[in-house]
Amino acid sequence: MLWSVWWVWLSGALALATLEVIVPGYIFLGFAAGAGSLAMILLIVPITSMPMILVMFAVLSLVAYLAMRRVFGLPGEKPKVWDRDIND
């Protein structure tokens, strides 16, 4: 089955990361990180159940998206504005 082959998920991660460069927004980057993580897991542990693979992909993508949202900030956040000069 093609879904359980690790290099298929790794090439999908590469395609999603390329799509992220074309359409920025950190949306496809979470899916790319999930697919890349799943490829590394499938390289170590062969899993043949397609529903299990898809659930793992969804969970890994969600975790990656939430981690990037925490690191890169929430949409709509503004940079801090300094009211007072440090040299005054």
N, C-alpha and C positions, 0 to 999 in steps of 0.2 A: 504494500500500500504506500502510495506516494506521500501521504500526510505524516507518516512515521519516520521519514528519512530526514536526518539532521541538516543536510546541505540545502534542502528545499526551504527550510525555515530560515537558514542563514542568508540565502539569496533573496528571500522575501524581506528580511530585515534590511538588506542592502538597498533593495528597491524602495522601501518605505523611507529610509534615511535620505535617499536621493530625492524623493518626493517632498520631504521636509525642507530641503534646500530650495526647491522651486516654490513651494507654498509654505512660508514660515508661519509659526504659531504654536509650536511645541505639541501639536496634536499627533502628527504622524511619528514624531520622535519617540513618544511613549509606546506606540505599537511596534516601532522598530526595535526598541530595547526589549520589549516583551518577546518578540520573535527571536532576537539574538540570544536571549537567556534560555528560551525554550530549545533552541538549536544546541546550546551547550549541555542542557539536561539530556536531550535525546542522544547526544554523542556518548554520554556516560551510561545512561539507563535506557534501553530500548523499550518503548511503550507502543503498543499496537492499537490501543483503544482510541478511536477517533474522538468520541465525546470527552474522554479524559484529557486528551491533548488540547482540545479547544477550550476546555475549562482552565487548564493550566496557562494557556496563552492569554486568556481574558484576565486571570488573576495577576499574572506577571506584568501585563500591559497596564493594568490599573495601578499596581504598586509603583511601576516606573513613572507613570504620569503624575501620581501624587507626590513622589519624591522630587520630580522636576518642578512641579508647581511650588513646592516648598523652597527649593533652592533658587529658582529663577523669579519667584514672586507671583503674586496674584494679579490677574488682569485688572487694570484700573488703579493700581497703586501708583502713587506719584513719588518722585524723589523728594528727599527732605530738603526744606528750604531753611537756610540759616538766617535768623533775624539780626544777629549781632556778630560783629567781626571779632575774631579771636585776638587781634592785635589791639583792640580798644581797651 
